[in-house]
Amino acid sequence: MNFFRNKNQLITASLFILGLIGLCFVVLPEVSFQVINKSSIWVISIFGKFYLVLGLFICIYLLVIAFSTFGKKRLGSGKPEYKTLSWLAMMYSTGMGAGIILRAVQEPIFMMQQPGVEVLRPKEIHGLEMTFYHWGFTAWAFYGLFALFIAYLLFIKNKNIQLSHLIPKLSNPIVTQLIDLLVILTTVFGVVSAVALGIRQVEGGINFVSDSNFGIILSVVLCVFIFSLALFSSIKGLSKGIRHLSNINIFLTLLLLAYVMFNTDVSLIFTYLIRATSNLVQDFIPLSLAMGDFNFSEAFLSDWTYYYWAFWLAWAPFTGIFIARISKGRSIRQLILGVLIVPSLGSFLWFTSFGTSAIELINSEAVSNTAFTDVFTATFVLLKHFPLGFYAVILAIFLLIGFLITSVDSAIYVLSMFSDLTKIKPSSHHKWIWGILLFLITLGFLMIGKFSDASDVLEAVQKLLIVSSLALALLSILFIIGFTLSLFRNHKFK
């Protein structure tokens, strides 16, 4: 059994996860939901504004680092391991993935119809601006921060990926292991929550196309299928598995995007895109602090911004580690600007295209105002109204499955790096363990569907992530301080 390194942490995380599955999702699902609900209310009442300030601070901090003399520092020796297009494809496929299909239509329309504040500009622009805000610079700033941390540890400090290394003079092994365990558990919650929602959307798409309701059986079959392919891809490694799948995903994404744009007023898409993006830049600070014209209610922030910031935080270690792993040979400036700008602009074009198409259908009265309220079917409803819509829905389902596979295989790869700390390329034994654990907890999450409807599952995900990411949000401040001090200590100023 010498292939199991860092086994204490692996065993602890495994037992905790299995215990959580058994207690929360099988034995006491309804009680667990109530506990999660009350805990999230407490977290929001005390730390809600902290989430907002943290997101804005991280954006500013990364830009300062990128344009300072530190930005020239190269992450490892040699040329970048992956070409820019593959680098961006893997980054985007892992960082956003299935979520851009889940929310492509429903969120812009919701923000247009229920803005949460008095809107002083056209409602269509406001709906897109709010969607950009939730899926843009701040989301990728969370990813970029942890990618920077991990890349610095791996390629400059020549350490492993334990984030506890960033905290100066931390030598207590119990505290160190606790920090690393919290990072692992937050990552697990973030991944399985997103995958569970993605599987529910795939199920919704299949039911929508077939006009049937296959129920939990279809969810289980999809879960087995996705995790089997993801585990196979992860074992094949970055170059043979994840990179090829990511490139396929990006090709299918561009194909679906082109299809939607072809069936929409392209000039209107770019008009909305430019106006919403410029408004976002102009409003970014008051938006980020929920002040002035954007003084949203606590209920709105809990359902949307707090949830999103908690979600991006939960995904930040896993996505950050993966981005760091594929960024060897690039400079700190390239990493930060590449992560912040390119994926954000790609998301803006995506949401504008789908959102504008939905707005046109509503304004032309081709559909009702409530046609896109269901988050699990809204995108499919839109596609079905276009020529060859049936095939577009099938393409969207395949793309959704592809995104879920890349998210899971990346998560397996990254979590295996945590438990196989002596290697940058973890062994297949660790991948098998994490693949099985992630499968079990995702299946457990899907079992909630036996006791509640889909909207309750989404609500449970939102509240669970707000609670589970709090520790990581607080720790990120310590990580930033430690990282900054290390930069100054080790940098030679000219």
C-alpha angles and dihedrals in degrees: 000000000000089000091075107087124176084019097163091062092043093051093046093050092045094051092046092050094046091048090050091051093051097044104036106031104030110025104029111013097149094045090047090054091054092049091050090048095052093044092052091051090054093048093048094048092055107026104023096105089043089064090055096047091046092054093051093044093052091051092053093042093054093049091051091051092046096053096038125086087269090068091073093061112113121227101230131330130292132029122318110284093225132041115251095254094051090043092054092042094054091043095051096040091054098037101049109005118137094011094073089060094043094054101024094109108009099059101049090047093046092050090048095050099035106027096169092223138048105284116222097184134046110308093230091058091046092052092053094043092055091048090050089050094054095043102033141064100348094049091052091042089063089051093044093051094056092039088056092048094050096042089051092051094045104040106024106028093032092224131130124264098270105131090206086078087074094065109086120239093000104152104147104113094205093054091044093052091045091054092048091046091053090052091050095048093046089051092050093050092049095048099045092045092055093043093048090052090046092052090050089053092049087050089049091051094049091047089047094052095043095038088229139112113229094173126194094342091069090047091054093047091049091047092053092046096048096045093046092055092041092053091048091049093047093050089052087059138227100302099042101033120017097034094054093046091048092052090050090050092051091049091051090045092054090046093053091043091052090049092054093044091049089057094046137064099273094195089055090049093055092042090055091042094054095043096046093046093049090048090050092054091047094047098035099111098045089042091051092051096038092233138131111007089001100056095141124188121256089248092056093045091048093052095044127007100031089046094049094047090049090047094051089046091052090051095041099087094045096042092038093053091048093048090047091050092055095041100069111138096026125110123250088249092053091048095050098042092041091053097042103042114027100048091042093054090046090054091047092056091046096051093042092054095048094037094050091049091053092046091053092051091051095045091049089049090236086132134019125258089255097050094104102041096106107084092202097054106022095099092048091050089055095048093047090063093061127081110278086013093155091062092045089056090051089050091050091051092051090047091049091052090048092053091049091051093051091047092051096043090049090050091050090050094049097044088049088056088057093054097039097049098166092065136061085201105051122214123258091244091067091045091055092051095048093043091056094044093050090047092052096048092044089051089049090052091051090053088070084077088074090065104032142022126263095266090059090052089054091047091049090051092051094050096042092054093049089057100038096048096052095088091050091048090055093043091051089069090057090046091052092050093048093046093049093049090049091051092054094045095051102034121097108217116211 
